[in-house]
Amino acid sequence: MIQEQSRDPLHGITLAKMLEDLAAHIGWEELGRAISIRCFTHDPSIRSSLMFLRKTPWARAKVEAFYRECQSEINSNSNASSAPTPWDCFDAFTVKMSMLQPQTKRDVNSWSS
């Protein structure tokens, strides 16, 4: 039988791997600026961020979207010796996320379903 390959660009990439790659690529400070979540701005760590993101679907969605924007740069920088530039993927992500901001509490709750 022929197995179908997933079309999801995040298939096989764990949340921990995403955080490790993003923290290594742009650092916690820039990650906190890109995605304003307390676990990135106040004493950040992989462990505390994982605990929060696993319980908070809207925050996880933001991290996954940001990772998708940065994924090609992260992959190319892991193969190249050039220094990463944190703002390369930030601008496009900021525009997309501003369109996704929940307007009401009801909108936030609908993200978790």
Secondary structure, 3 states (H helix, E strand, C coil): CCCCCCCCCCCCCCHHHHHHHHHHHHHHHHHHHHCCCHHHHCCCCHHHHHHHHHHCHHHHHHHHHHHHHHHHHHHHHHHCCCCCCCCCCHHHHHHHHHHHCCCCHHHHHHHCC
